[in-house]
Amino acid sequence: MFEETVEHRLRPIAAAFAESDLVRIRVADDAAEIELRRAVPNARAVAPGSGGEQTNRTYDVITAEVVGVLHFQRPPVEEGYSLDGDRELAQIEALGIRNPVRSRGAGRVACIYVAEGQPVDYGQPLFAIDRS
Amino acid sequence: MFRKILIANRGEIALRINRAAHELGVPTVAIFSEPDRTSLHVRHADEAFCVGPGPAARSYLNVANIISAALICGADAIHPGYGFLAENARFAQICIDHDLAFIGPPPATIASMGDKAEARRKMAEAGVPTTPGSEILRSLADARAAAQRIGYPVLLKATAGGGGKGMRVVDGEDDLPSAFATAQAEAEANFRDGRLYLERLVRKPRHIEVQVLGDRFGTIVHLGERDCSIQKPSHQKLIEEAPAPALSEPIREKLHATALAAARAVGYSNAGTLEFLVDGSEIYFMEMNTRIQVEHPITELIYGVDLVKEQIRIAAGEHLGFAQDDMSPHGYAIECRINAEDPANGFAPSAGTLVDVEFPGGPGVRVDTHIVAGSQIPPYYDSLLAKVVAVGRTRANAIARMERALSETRIEGVPTTIEICRDVLRSEAFRAGGVDVEFLPSRFIAARAVV
């Protein structure tokens, strides 16, 4: 019974977990309960506050909507910057068109996940904005 | 040869293309939608880009993101597989406009064969037999006149159509107005093109298609035929075999010669398939698919040719490495499509998590699949899970091998077509060979009548 659970339930869950952006996953039913935690947080995926630490802060993670090459707005924002409103933070260049990436409101730039000139794909985290 | 190929597809065909590219020593780039992030086609590729969320319109059909991914990673060619963008002439042109080779025929060929009415006209000009039919119908009155001339029963078809959508059988004049309205609405909704034409309905035909392969220097060969008459009530193929059983040699030769003449008439290059209806000793051109087909492995197994590698080589500007005289089939091959569908419920597709997956092996068995235990089957895409292919020296040998292979196959978590395929293989009519496209649908009607 236990072996069957490991073979048929744990392995696929573990495989999916390993490739996901999650830091913790718990699956339970009447027969068993499985919890997986990531020992070293995945740098790309962990927005501040979404890991283990307890915090009342709320963050928005701005993700890429298009596949392209990232260029920061000049002068580039840095972590810790305060934004007084909706600001253009970067552009994603795709097929010669620069698609703006906006902060979608005021806040503090808590984390920058990407570097100048880096290729990004759909849904890739770019910035975490502290809204509190 | 290409530097890098972007594979604009998912599932088993993305893996199939990946294998061909890697065997040619060409690195690959996968694209994927968010729910496909952990899919096997992503893991096997050298690089991968997420191009959008689950719905195909925003991911696997997202031309801007796909082209952008290809340019960023330095790919110089795109293989579209089948479905999605494979027969989209505009996509093929956009690839070329961005200096990306489109692994398929030129956009103009895709466009002319994609328009069913135009394809029929072109083929008729080339002397290829087509079912008696009409030009594009401008009105119901037009349709009435055409049907009178052709003779009922007729088939109303969408010129942009495919997959049975926008298609209606009309038995008599009384049924024409409602059939015309519904077919037009369906075509409009599915293809944004409501134009219809009529052709004579061939009752109980066999569906036999011929594989062709042409390079850019005018060499065109055929690689025999495939019998795809085992179709679901929706006219989608379920079991295919090559060569076609119980077919007289003159008809077989006529199919091959006609396919070659048709491919030459349109100056075809790359891999393509000409689909025919066979009714006794009559053959009628139905349509040409300007892409690799799902059922291509059965041809590969009996001809010893890697069709996907040939597609890549041809697109890279290489000569076809063989002539017609070099090509002869050896043995018989059968393919069963294992779909996540419930045959007891009108083949309704199902989504879910696969808890158990076991595939067959051993002599003469090939499995093309992207699934493993734990795979999630998203609700957005085609329900094909795996293609189980068996090859043998004789047809009886291939059938026995397929029965053995299916008995070893286990997929749990979603309903599948494994049992219905086994049921067909056991039937006397199938074993005798040469059944028509009504074989499988009529079995369902018969089964229901018994209940």
Interface residues (C-beta under 8 A of the other chain):
Chain A: E7 H8 R9 R11 P12 I13 A15 A16 E19 S20 V66 V67 G68 V69 A94 L95 P119 D121 Y122 G123 Q124
Chain B: E34 R37 T38 F49 C50 V51 G52 P53 S59 A64 N65 I66 I67 S68 A69 L71 I72 C73 H98 T353 V355 D356 V372 A373 G374 S375 Q376
